[in-house]
Amino acid sequence: QFVVGRSTYSSTISNLSSLDDWYVRVFAYNGIGEGAPSLLSSPLRLSVAPPQVPENVAVETESSTSLQVSWDRPRSIGGVELHSFVLEYDTSPSFTTKNG
């Protein structure tokens, strides 16, 4: 419900999928009924970004020749579905030897 008598109104629409285009229109109501809708907006797509870093990364020795790596999905996946992870390994902390 909006306060009547103001010249500018706003509302936040939440929990929308960033994979879809969205259109918005507004109607006004009074004691007689519903007015005509505003003109349709141009299609809007929510902003997307690369995912944040994976969380809770853990590495354990599995054997004398292998490591076990586990992680949780990032807190924010950037607004689009995750499709893969890249796991790199190297003998150098700067990842310059390209061992893995």
C-alpha positions in Angstrom: 0.0 0.0 0.0 1.4 3.4 -1.0 0.8 6.8 0.7 -1.5 8.9 -1.5 -0.7 12.5 -2.1 2.9 12.2 -3.0 4.2 12.9 -6.5 6.8 10.1 -6.7 6.3 6.5 -5.6 8.6 3.5 -5.7 8.6 -0.2 -4.9 11.3 -2.9 -4.9 10.6 -6.1 -6.7 12.8 -8.9 -5.2 13.7 -12.5 -5.8 13.7 -12.3 -9.6 15.6 -14.7 -11.8 18.5 -12.9 -13.6 18.1 -15.4 -16.5 14.9 -13.8 -17.7 13.9 -10.5 -19.3 11.4 -8.6 -17.1 8.7 -6.1 -18.0 7.1 -3.7 -15.6 3.8 -1.7 -15.7 1.8 0.2 -13.1 -1.9 0.7 -12.6 -3.6 3.3 -10.4 -6.7 2.5 -8.4 -9.4 4.7 -6.8 -12.9 4.2 -5.5 -14.3 3.8 -9.0 -11.8 1.1 -10.1 -8.6 0.4 -12.0 -7.1 2.9 -14.4 -5.3 2.0 -17.6 -1.8 0.6 -17.2 1.3 2.6 -17.8 3.2 1.9 -21.0 5.2 -1.3 -20.8 8.9 -0.9 -19.9 11.6 -2.0 -22.2 12.8 -5.5 -21.3 15.2 -5.4 -18.4 17.7 -8.1 -17.5 19.1 -8.0 -14.0 22.9 -7.5 -13.8 25.1 -10.6 -13.6 28.7 -11.0 -12.5 31.3 -13.8 -12.1 30.7 -16.0 -9.1 32.5 -15.2 -5.8 35.2 -17.6 -4.5 34.3 -21.1 -3.5 33.9 -21.4 0.3 35.4 -23.8 2.8 38.1 -25.1 0.6 39.9 -28.0 2.3 42.8 -30.1 1.2 43.8 -33.4 2.8 46.4 -36.0 2.1 44.7 -39.1 0.7 47.8 -41.2 0.0 51.5 -40.7 -0.7 50.6 -39.7 -4.3 47.2 -38.0 -4.0 45.3 -35.2 -2.3 41.6 -34.9 -1.6 40.1 -31.4 -2.2 36.6 -30.4 -1.1 34.7 -27.1 -1.2 31.3 -25.5 -1.0 29.7 -23.4 -3.7 30.3 -19.6 -3.6 28.0 -17.5 -1.4 27.0 -15.6 -4.5 27.0 -17.3 -7.9 26.6 -14.0 -9.8 23.0 -14.4 -10.8 23.4 -17.2 -13.3 23.6 -21.0 -12.9 27.1 -22.4 -12.1 28.2 -24.9 -14.8 31.7 -25.9 -13.7 34.7 -25.5 -11.4 38.3 -25.3 -12.3 40.7 -27.1 -10.0 44.4 -26.1 -10.4 47.4 -27.6 -8.6 51.1 -26.8 -8.8 54.3 -27.3 -6.9 54.7 -23.5 -6.8 52.4 -21.2 -4.7 52.5 -18.7 -7.6 51.2 -21.5 -10.0 54.0 -20.7 -12.5 55.3 -24.3 -13.2 52.0 -25.4 -14.7 52.1 -28.9 -13.1 48.4 -29.3 -12.9 
